[in-house]
Amino acid sequence: MRIERFRAHDSRTAMAQVRAALGADALILANRRIGDLVEVTAAVDVEQVLEGPAAAAGDAPQNELQL
């Protein structure tokens, strides 16, 4: 699992950073305010980052967990 923190002046910008860096399948672990900034901690499965979303999904239905 790859975990990163993103900081921006608003939540919308921070979420755009998350999607750009980790993709649409990123999992938000935490968010908080730090002074004037918003910090979002997000994670993504390393296999999805290295192989792309199609390879990580495999043939399993989207509503089932692949072990």
C-alpha positions in Angstrom: 0.0 0.0 0.0 1.3 3.5 -0.9 0.4 6.3 1.5 0.8 10.0 0.8 -0.2 13.3 2.3 -1.5 16.2 0.3 -1.8 19.8 1.4 -3.8 22.6 -0.2 -5.8 25.7 0.6 -9.1 23.9 0.2 -10.5 20.3 0.1 -11.3 20.5 -3.6 -7.7 21.2 -4.5 -6.4 18.6 -2.1 -8.7 15.9 -3.6 -7.6 16.9 -7.2 -4.0 16.3 -6.1 -5.0 12.9 -4.7 -6.7 11.9 -7.9 -3.8 13.1 -10.0 -1.1 11.3 -8.0 -2.9 8.1 -6.9 -5.9 7.8 -9.2 -9.6 7.6 -8.8 -9.4 4.4 -6.6 -7.4 6.1 -3.8 -8.7 5.6 -0.3 -8.9 8.6 1.9 -7.5 7.7 5.3 -7.8 11.0 7.1 -8.3 14.7 6.6 -7.7 17.7 8.9 -7.1 21.4 9.0 -3.6 22.7 9.6 -3.7 26.4 10.0 -5.0 27.8 6.7 -4.4 24.5 4.9 -6.3 21.2 4.5 -4.3 18.0 4.8 -5.6 14.8 3.2 -3.9 11.5 3.8 -4.7 8.9 1.1 -3.6 5.5 0.1 -3.7 3.2 -3.0 -2.8 -0.4 -3.5 0.8 -0.6 -4.9 -0.3 -3.2 -7.5 -2.8 -0.7 -9.0 -0.1 2.0 -9.2 2.5 -0.3 -10.8 0.2 -2.3 -13.2 -2.7 0.1 -13.8 -6.4 -0.3 -12.8 -7.2 -2.9 -15.4 -4.5 -5.3 -14.3 -5.2 -4.9 -10.6 -9.0 -5.5 -11.1 -8.5 -8.8 -12.9 -11.6 -10.8 -13.6 -13.2 -10.4 -10.2 -16.5 -8.5 -10.0 -16.1 -5.0 -8.7 -18.2 -5.7 -5.6 -16.0 -8.6 -4.4 -12.7 -8.4 -2.6 -9.8 -10.2 -4.4 -7.5 -12.0 -2.0 
